[in-house]
Amino acid sequence: MGLCGFYFEYSLLILIGVILFSHAAVDRIFGSGLKYSDNFKNTHLGKIGK
């Protein structure tokens, strides 16, 4: 999204790209990831919590 925004010089797409990138980065920093439907604490990075 962000790269498309830079290419087309469209500031809204740049903003959306920055938000998506930062959201994914923060999820990775705190160890949470994409959630599976069976349990909220079950992610693609492993189990969260105890």
C-alpha distance matrix in Angstrom:
0.0 3.8 5.5 5.2 6.2 8.8 9.9 10.5 11.6 10.2 10.6 9.5 5.8 6.7 8.7 6.7 4.7 8.4 9.9 8.5 9.4 12.7 13.5 13.5 15.4 17.9 18.6 19.4 21.5 23.6 24.0 22.6 20.1 19.3 22.4 24.8 26.5 30.0 29.8 27.5 28.6 27.8 24.5 23.1 24.2 27.7 29.8 29.2 32.4 36.0
3.8 0.0 3.8 5.4 4.9 6.3 8.6 9.9 9.9 9.2 8.9 8.9 5.7 4.3 7.1 6.7 3.9 6.4 9.2 8.8 8.7 11.5 13.4 13.7 14.7 17.3 18.6 19.2 20.8 23.2 24.1 23.1 21.1 20.9 24.2 26.9 28.9 32.2 31.7 29.1 29.9 29.4 25.9 24.5 25.1 28.7 30.8 29.9 32.9 36.5
5.5 3.8 0.0 3.8 5.3 5.1 6.1 8.6 9.4 10.0 10.8 11.6 8.3 7.2 10.5 10.4 7.6 9.8 12.8 12.1 11.3 14.4 16.5 16.1 16.9 19.9 21.1 21.2 22.9 25.6 26.1 25.4 23.1 22.9 26.4 28.8 30.9 34.2 33.9 31.6 32.2 31.4 27.7 25.9 26.5 30.2 32.7 32.1 35.3 38.8
5.2 5.4 3.8 0.0 3.8 5.4 5.0 6.0 8.0 8.0 9.9 10.3 6.9 7.6 11.0 10.4 8.7 11.7 14.1 13.3 13.6 16.7 18.3 18.2 19.5 22.3 23.3 23.7 25.7 28.1 28.5 27.4 24.9 24.2 27.4 29.6 31.3 34.8 34.8 32.5 33.6 32.7 29.2 27.5 28.6 32.2 34.5 34.0 37.3 40.8
6.2 4.9 5.3 3.8 0.0 3.8 5.4 5.3 5.4 4.8 6.2 7.2 4.5 4.7 8.2 8.7 7.9 10.2 12.7 13.0 13.5 15.9 17.7 18.4 19.5 21.9 23.3 24.1 25.6 27.9 28.9 27.8 25.7 25.2 28.3 30.8 32.5 36.0 35.6 33.1 34.2 33.7 30.3 29.0 29.8 33.4 35.4 34.6 37.5 41.2
8.8 6.3 5.1 5.4 3.8 0.0 3.8 5.6 4.8 6.6 7.7 10.0 8.0 6.4 10.2 11.5 9.9 11.3 14.5 15.0 14.6 16.9 19.3 19.7 20.2 22.8 24.6 24.9 26.2 28.9 29.9 29.2 27.2 27.2 30.5 33.1 35.0 38.4 38.0 35.4 36.2 35.6 32.1 30.5 31.0 34.7 36.9 36.0 39.0 42.6
9.9 8.6 6.1 5.0 5.4 3.8 0.0 3.8 5.5 7.9 10.3 12.3 9.9 9.6 13.3 14.0 12.4 14.5 17.5 17.4 17.1 19.9 22.0 22.0 22.8 25.7 27.1 27.2 28.8 31.5 32.2 31.4 29.1 28.7 32.0 34.3 36.2 39.6 39.5 37.2 38.1 37.2 33.6 31.9 32.6 36.3 38.7 38.2 41.3 44.8
10.5 9.9 8.6 6.0 5.3 5.6 3.8 0.0 3.8 5.4 8.8 10.6 8.9 9.6 13.1 13.7 13.1 15.4 17.9 18.1 18.6 21.2 23.0 23.5 24.6 27.1 28.5 29.1 30.7 33.1 34.0 32.8 30.5 29.9 32.9 35.2 36.7 40.3 40.2 37.9 39.1 38.4 35.0 33.5 34.5 38.0 40.3 39.6 42.7 46.3
11.6 9.9 9.4 8.0 5.4 4.8 5.5 3.8 0.0 3.8 6.3 9.2 8.6 8.3 11.4 13.1 12.8 14.3 17.0 18.0 18.3 20.3 22.4 23.4 24.1 26.3 28.2 28.9 30.1 32.5 33.7 32.8 30.9 30.6 33.7 36.2 37.8 41.3 41.0 38.3 39.4 39.0 35.7 34.4 35.0 38.6 40.7 39.6 42.5 46.2
10.2 9.2 10.0 8.0 4.8 6.6 7.9 5.4 3.8 0.0 3.8 5.7 5.8 6.6 9.1 10.4 11.1 12.8 14.8 15.9 17.0 18.8 20.5 21.8 23.0 24.9 26.5 27.7 29.0 31.1 32.3 31.1 29.2 28.7 31.5 34.1 35.4 39.0 38.6 35.9 37.3 37.1 33.9 32.9 33.7 37.2 39.0 37.8 40.6 44.4
10.6 8.9 10.8 9.9 6.2 7.7 10.3 8.8 6.3 3.8 0.0 3.8 5.5 5.0 6.2 8.7 9.8 10.6 12.4 14.3 15.3 16.5 18.3 20.1 21.0 22.5 24.5 25.9 26.8 28.7 30.4 29.2 27.7 27.6 30.4 33.2 34.6 38.1 37.3 34.4 35.6 35.8 32.6 32.0 32.5 35.9 37.4 36.0 38.6 42.3
9.5 8.9 11.6 10.3 7.2 10.0 12.3 10.6 9.2 5.7 3.8 0.0 3.8 5.4 5.1 6.2 8.6 9.9 10.7 12.4 14.2 15.4 16.5 18.5 20.0 21.2 22.8 24.6 25.7 27.3 28.8 27.3 25.7 25.2 27.7 30.5 31.6 35.1 34.5 31.6 33.1 33.3 30.4 30.0 30.8 34.0 35.3 33.9 36.5 40.3
5.8 5.7 8.3 6.9 4.5 8.0 9.9 8.9 8.6 5.8 5.5 3.8 0.0 3.8 5.4 5.0 6.1 8.6 9.8 10.5 12.1 14.2 15.3 16.5 18.2 20.0 21.2 22.7 24.2 26.0 27.1 25.6 23.6 23.1 25.8 28.4 29.7 33.3 32.8 30.2 31.6 31.4 28.2 27.5 28.4 31.7 33.4 32.3 35.2 38.9
6.7 4.3 7.2 7.6 4.7 6.4 9.6 9.6 8.3 6.6 5.0 5.4 3.8 0.0 3.8 5.5 5.1 6.2 8.7 10.0 10.5 12.2 14.2 15.5 16.4 18.3 20.1 21.2 22.3 24.5 25.9 24.9 23.2 23.2 26.2 29.1 30.8 34.2 33.4 30.5 31.5 31.5 28.2 27.3 27.8 31.2 33.0 31.7 34.4 38.1
8.7 7.1 10.5 11.0 8.2 10.2 13.3 13.1 11.4 9.1 6.2 5.1 5.4 3.8 0.0 3.8 5.4 5.1 6.2 8.7 9.9 10.6 12.2 14.4 15.3 16.5 18.4 20.1 20.9 22.7 24.4 23.2 22.0 22.1 24.8 27.9 29.4 32.7 31.7 28.6 29.7 30.0 27.0 26.6 27.0 30.2 31.5 29.9 32.4 36.2
6.7 6.7 10.4 10.4 8.7 11.5 14.0 13.7 13.1 10.4 8.7 6.2 5.0 5.5 3.8 0.0 3.8 5.5 5.1 6.2 8.6 10.0 10.6 12.4 14.2 15.5 16.7 18.6 20.0 21.5 22.8 21.1 19.5 19.1 21.7 24.6 26.0 29.4 28.6 25.7 27.1 27.2 24.2 23.8 24.6 27.8 29.1 27.7 30.5 34.2
4.7 3.9 7.6 8.7 7.9 9.9 12.4 13.1 12.8 11.1 9.8 8.6 6.1 5.1 5.4 3.8 0.0 3.8 5.5 5.2 6.1 8.5 9.9 10.7 12.2 14.3 15.5 16.7 18.3 20.3 21.3 20.1 18.2 18.2 21.2 24.1 26.0 29.3 28.5 25.8 26.7 26.4 23.1 22.2 22.8 26.2 28.0 26.9 29.8 33.4
8.4 6.4 9.8 11.7 10.2 11.3 14.5 15.4 14.3 12.8 10.6 9.9 8.6 6.2 5.1 5.5 3.8 0.0 3.8 5.5 5.2 6.0 8.5 10.0 10.4 12.1 14.2 15.4 16.2 18.4 20.0 19.2 18.0 18.6 21.7 24.9 27.0 30.0 28.8 25.7 26.3 26.5 23.2 22.6 22.6 25.9 27.5 26.0 28.6 32.2
9.9 9.2 12.8 14.1 12.7 14.5 17.5 17.9 17.0 14.8 12.4 10.7 9.8 8.7 6.2 5.1 5.5 3.8 0.0 3.8 5.5 5.3 6.0 8.6 9.9 10.6 12.3 14.3 15.3 16.7 18.4 17.1 16.0 16.6 19.2 22.5 24.3 27.4 26.0 22.8 23.6 24.1 21.2 21.1 21.2 24.3 25.5 23.7 26.2 29.9
8.5 8.8 12.1 13.3 13.0 15.0 17.4 18.1 18.0 15.9 14.3 12.4 10.5 10.0 8.7 6.2 5.2 5.5 3.8 0.0 3.8 5.6 5.2 6.3 8.6 10.1 10.8 12.5 14.4 15.8 16.8 15.2 13.4 13.5 16.4 19.6 21.5 24.6 23.6 20.7 21.6 21.6 18.4 18.0 18.5 21.7 23.2 21.9 24.8 28.5
9.4 8.7 11.3 13.6 13.5 14.6 17.1 18.6 18.3 17.0 15.3 14.2 12.1 10.5 9.9 8.6 6.1 5.2 5.5 3.8 0.0 3.8 5.5 5.3 6.1 8.7 10.0 10.7 12.3 14.5 15.5 14.7 13.2 14.1 17.4 20.6 23.0 25.9 24.7 21.8 22.1 21.9 18.5 17.6 17.5 21.0 22.8 21.6 24.4 28.0
12.7 11.5 14.4 16.7 15.9 16.9 19.9 21.2 20.3 18.8 16.5 15.4 14.2 12.2 10.6 10.0 8.5 6.0 5.3 5.6 3.8 0.0 3.8 5.4 5.0 6.1 8.5 9.8 10.3 12.3 14.1 13.6 13.1 14.7 17.6 21.2 23.6 26.2 24.5 21.2 21.3 21.7 18.5 18.3 17.7 20.8 22.1 20.4 22.8 26.4
13.5 13.4 16.5 18.3 17.7 19.3 22.0 23.0 22.4 20.5 18.3 16.5 15.3 14.2 12.2 10.6 9.9 8.5 6.0 5.2 5.5 3.8 0.0 3.8 5.5 5.3 6.3 8.8 10.0 10.9 12.4 11.1 10.4 11.7 14.3 17.9 20.0 22.7 21.0 17.7 18.0 18.6 15.7 15.9 15.7 18.6 19.6 17.7 20.3 24.0
13.5 13.7 16.1 18.2 18.4 19.7 22.0 23.5 23.4 21.8 20.1 18.5 16.5 15.5 14.4 12.4 10.7 10.0 8.6 6.3 5.3 5.4 3.8 0.0 3.8 5.5 5.1 6.3 8.7 10.2 10.6 9.5 8.0 9.4 12.6 16.0 18.7 21.2 19.8 16.9 16.9 16.8 13.4 12.9 12.7 15.9 17.5 16.3 19.3 22.9
15.4 14.7 16.9 19.5 19.5 20.2 22.8 24.6 24.1 23.0 21.0 20.0 18.2 16.4 15.3 14.2 12.2 10.4 9.9 8.6 6.1 5.0 5.5 3.8 0.0 3.8 5.4 5.1 6.2 8.8 9.9 10.1 9.7 12.1 15.2 18.7 21.6 23.8 21.9 19.0 18.3 18.4 15.1 14.5 13.3 16.5 18.2 16.7 19.3 22.7
17.9 17.3 19.9 22.3 21.9 22.8 25.7 27.1 26.3 24.9 22.5 21.2 20.0 18.3 16.5 15.5 14.3 12.1 10.6 10.1 8.7 6.1 5.3 5.5 3.8 0.0 3.8 5.3 5.0 6.3 8.5 8.6 9.5 12.3 14.7 18.4 21.0 23.0 20.7 17.4 16.6 17.5 14.7 15.1 13.6 16.2 17.1 14.9 17.0 20.6
18.6 18.6 21.1 23.3 23.3 24.6 27.1 28.5 28.2 26.5 24.5 22.8 21.2 20.1 18.4 16.7 15.5 14.2 12.3 10.8 10.0 8.5 6.3 5.1 5.4 3.8 0.0 3.8 5.5 5.4 6.2 5.1 5.8 8.7 11.0 14.6 17.4 19.2 17.0 13.9 13.1 13.7 10.9 11.5 10.3 12.9 13.7 11.8 14.4 18.1
19.4 19.2 21.2 23.7 24.1 24.9 27.2 29.1 28.9 27.7 25.9 24.6 22.7 21.2 20.1 18.6 16.7 15.4 14.3 12.5 10.7 9.8 8.8 6.3 5.1 5.3 3.8 0.0 3.8 5.5 5.0 5.9 6.3 9.7 12.4 15.6 18.9 20.4 18.4 15.7 14.3 14.2 11.0 10.7 8.7 11.7 13.3 12.0 14.8 18.0
21.5 20.8 22.9 25.7 25.6 26.2 28.8 30.7 30.1 29.0 26.8 25.7 24.2 22.3 20.9 20.0 18.3 16.2 15.3 14.4 12.3 10.3 10.0 8.7 6.2 5.0 5.5 3.8 0.0 3.8 5.5 7.7 9.5 13.1 15.3 18.7 21.8 23.0 20.6 17.7 15.9 16.5 13.8 13.9 11.4 13.8 14.8 12.9 14.7 17.9
23.6 23.2 25.6 28.1 27.9 28.9 31.5 33.1 32.5 31.1 28.7 27.3 26.0 24.5 22.7 21.5 20.3 18.4 16.7 15.8 14.5 12.3 10.9 10.2 8.8 6.3 5.4 5.5 3.8 0.0 3.8 5.7 8.7 12.3 13.7 17.1 19.9 20.8 17.9 14.9 13.0 14.3 12.3 13.4 10.9 12.4 12.5 9.9 11.4 14.7
24.0 24.1 26.1 28.5 28.9 29.9 32.2 34.0 33.7 32.3 30.4 28.8 27.1 25.9 24.4 22.8 21.3 20.0 18.4 16.8 15.5 14.1 12.4 10.6 9.9 8.5 6.2 5.0 5.5 3.8 0.0 3.8 6.5 10.3 11.6 14.5 17.7 18.3 15.7 13.2 10.9 11.4 9.2 10.0 7.2 8.7 9.3 7.5 9.9 13.0
22.6 23.1 25.4 27.4 27.8 29.2 31.4 32.8 32.8 31.1 29.2 27.3 25.6 24.9 23.2 21.1 20.1 19.2 17.1 15.2 14.7 13.6 11.1 9.5 10.1 8.6 5.1 5.9 7.7 5.7 3.8 0.0 3.8 7.1 8.1 11.4 14.3 15.4 12.8 10.1 8.4 9.0 6.7 8.4 6.9 8.3 8.6 6.9 9.9 13.5
20.1 21.1 23.1 24.9 25.7 27.2 29.1 30.5 30.9 29.2 27.7 25.7 23.6 23.2 22.0 19.5 18.2 18.0 16.0 13.4 13.2 13.1 10.4 8.0 9.7 9.5 5.8 6.3 9.5 8.7 6.5 3.8 0.0 3.8 6.1 9.4 12.6 14.3 12.6 10.3 9.5 8.8 5.4 6.0 6.0 8.4 9.8 9.3 12.9 16.2
19.3 20.9 22.9 24.2 25.2 27.2 28.7 29.9 30.6 28.7 27.6 25.2 23.1 23.2 22.1 19.1 18.2 18.6 16.6 13.5 14.1 14.7 11.7 9.4 12.1 12.3 8.7 9.7 13.1 12.3 10.3 7.1 3.8 0.0 3.8 6.7 9.8 12.1 11.3 9.5 9.9 8.5 5.3 5.6 7.8 9.8 11.2 11.4 15.0 18.2
22.4 24.2 26.4 27.4 28.3 30.5 32.0 32.9 33.7 31.5 30.4 27.7 25.8 26.2 24.8 21.7 21.2 21.7 19.2 16.4 17.4 17.6 14.3 12.6 15.2 14.7 11.0 12.4 15.3 13.7 11.6 8.1 6.1 3.8 0.0 3.8 6.5 8.6 7.6 6.0 7.2 6.0 4.5 6.7 9.1 9.6 9.9 10.2 13.6 16.6
24.8 26.9 28.8 29.6 30.8 33.1 34.3 35.2 36.2 34.1 33.2 30.5 28.4 29.1 27.9 24.6 24.1 24.9 22.5 19.6 20.6 21.2 17.9 16.0 18.7 18.4 14.6 15.6 18.7 17.1 14.5 11.4 9.4 6.7 3.8 0.0 3.8 5.6 6.2 6.7 8.2 5.8 5.7 7.4 10.5 10.2 10.4 11.8 15.0 17.4
26.5 28.9 30.9 31.3 32.5 35.0 36.2 36.7 37.8 35.4 34.6 31.6 29.7 30.8 29.4 26.0 26.0 27.0 24.3 21.5 23.0 23.6 20.0 18.7 21.6 21.0 17.4 18.9 21.8 19.9 17.7 14.3 12.6 9.8 6.5 3.8 0.0 3.8 5.7 7.0 9.7 8.2 9.2 11.2 14.2 13.6 13.1 14.2 16.9 19.1
30.0 32.2 34.2 34.8 36.0 38.4 39.6 40.3 41.3 39.0 38.1 35.1 33.3 34.2 32.7 29.4 29.3 30.0 27.4 24.6 25.9 26.2 22.7 21.2 23.8 23.0 19.2 20.4 23.0 20.8 18.3 15.4 14.3 12.1 8.6 5.6 3.8 0.0 3.8 7.0 8.9 7.4 9.8 12.1 14.7 13.0 11.9 13.5 15.7 17.2
29.8 31.7 33.9 34.8 35.6 38.0 39.5 40.2 41.0 38.6 37.3 34.5 32.8 33.4 31.7 28.6 28.5 28.8 26.0 23.6 24.7 24.5 21.0 19.8 21.9 20.7 17.0 18.4 20.6 17.9 15.7 12.8 12.6 11.3 7.6 6.2 5.7 3.8 0.0 3.8 5.4 5.3 8.4 11.6 13.3 11.4 9.5 10.3 12.2 13.9
27.5 29.1 31.6 32.5 33.1 35.4 37.2 37.9 38.3 35.9 34.4 31.6 30.2 30.5 28.6 25.7 25.8 25.7 22.8 20.7 21.8 21.2 17.7 16.9 19.0 17.4 13.9 15.7 17.7 14.9 13.2 10.1 10.3 9.5 6.0 6.7 7.0 7.0 3.8 0.0 3.8 5.5 7.5 11.1 12.4 11.2 9.2 8.7 10.8 13.4
28.6 29.9 32.2 33.6 34.2 36.2 38.1 39.1 39.4 37.3 35.6 33.1 31.6 31.5 29.7 27.1 26.7 26.3 23.6 21.6 22.1 21.3 18.0 16.9 18.3 16.6 13.1 14.3 15.9 13.0 10.9 8.4 9.5 9.9 7.2 8.2 9.7 8.9 5.4 3.8 0.0 3.8 6.2 10.0 10.2 8.4 5.7 5.0 7.3 9.9
27.8 29.4 31.4 32.7 33.7 35.6 37.2 38.4 39.0 37.1 35.8 33.3 31.4 31.5 30.0 27.2 26.4 26.5 24.1 21.6 21.9 21.7 18.6 16.8 18.4 17.5 13.7 14.2 16.5 14.3 11.4 9.0 8.8 8.5 6.0 5.8 8.2 7.4 5.3 5.5 3.8 0.0 3.8 7.1 8.2 6.2 4.9 6.6 9.6 11.7
24.5 25.9 27.7 29.2 30.3 32.1 33.6 35.0 35.7 33.9 32.6 30.4 28.2 28.2 27.0 24.2 23.1 23.2 21.2 18.4 18.5 18.5 15.7 13.4 15.1 14.7 10.9 11.0 13.8 12.3 9.2 6.7 5.4 5.3 4.5 5.7 9.2 9.8 8.4 7.5 6.2 3.8 0.0 3.8 5.2 5.2 6.1 7.4 11.1 13.7
23.1 24.5 25.9 27.5 29.0 30.5 31.9 33.5 34.4 32.9 32.0 30.0 27.5 27.3 26.6 23.8 22.2 22.6 21.1 18.0 17.6 18.3 15.9 12.9 14.5 15.1 11.5 10.7 13.9 13.4 10.0 8.4 6.0 5.6 6.7 7.4 11.2 12.1 11.6 11.1 10.0 7.1 3.8 0.0 3.8 5.5 8.3 10.2 14.0 16.4
24.2 25.1 26.5 28.6 29.8 31.0 32.6 34.5 35.0 33.7 32.5 30.8 28.4 27.8 27.0 24.6 22.8 22.6 21.2 18.5 17.5 17.7 15.7 12.7 13.3 13.6 10.3 8.7 11.4 10.9 7.2 6.9 6.0 7.8 9.1 10.5 14.2 14.7 13.3 12.4 10.2 8.2 5.2 3.8 0.0 3.8 7.1 8.5 12.1 14.4
27.7 28.7 30.2 32.2 33.4 34.7 36.3 38.0 38.6 37.2 35.9 34.0 31.7 31.2 30.2 27.8 26.2 25.9 24.3 21.7 21.0 20.8 18.6 15.9 16.5 16.2 12.9 11.7 13.8 12.4 8.7 8.3 8.4 9.8 9.6 10.2 13.6 13.0 11.4 11.2 8.4 6.2 5.2 5.5 3.8 0.0 3.8 6.6 9.8 11.5
29.8 30.8 32.7 34.5 35.4 36.9 38.7 40.3 40.7 39.0 37.4 35.3 33.4 33.0 31.5 29.1 28.0 27.5 25.5 23.2 22.8 22.1 19.6 17.5 18.2 17.1 13.7 13.3 14.8 12.5 9.3 8.6 9.8 11.2 9.9 10.4 13.1 11.9 9.5 9.2 5.7 4.9 6.1 8.3 7.1 3.8 0.0 3.8 6.6 8.2
29.2 29.9 32.1 34.0 34.6 36.0 38.2 39.6 39.6 37.8 36.0 33.9 32.3 31.7 29.9 27.7 26.9 26.0 23.7 21.9 21.6 20.4 17.7 16.3 16.7 14.9 11.8 12.0 12.9 9.9 7.5 6.9 9.3 11.4 10.2 11.8 14.2 13.5 10.3 8.7 5.0 6.6 7.4 10.2 8.5 6.6 3.8 0.0 3.8 6.9
32.4 32.9 35.3 37.3 37.5 39.0 41.3 42.7 42.5 40.6 38.6 36.5 35.2 34.4 32.4 30.5 29.8 28.6 26.2 24.8 24.4 22.8 20.3 19.3 19.3 17.0 14.4 14.8 14.7 11.4 9.9 9.9 12.9 15.0 13.6 15.0 16.9 15.7 12.2 10.8 7.3 9.6 11.1 14.0 12.1 9.8 6.6 3.8 0.0 3.8
36.0 36.5 38.8 40.8 41.2 42.6 44.8 46.3 46.2 44.4 42.3 40.3 38.9 38.1 36.2 34.2 33.4 32.2 29.9 28.5 28.0 26.4 24.0 22.9 22.7 20.6 18.1 18.0 17.9 14.7 13.0 13.5 16.2 18.2 16.6 17.4 19.1 17.2 13.9 13.4 9.9 11.7 13.7 16.4 14.4 11.5 8.2 6.9 3.8 0.0
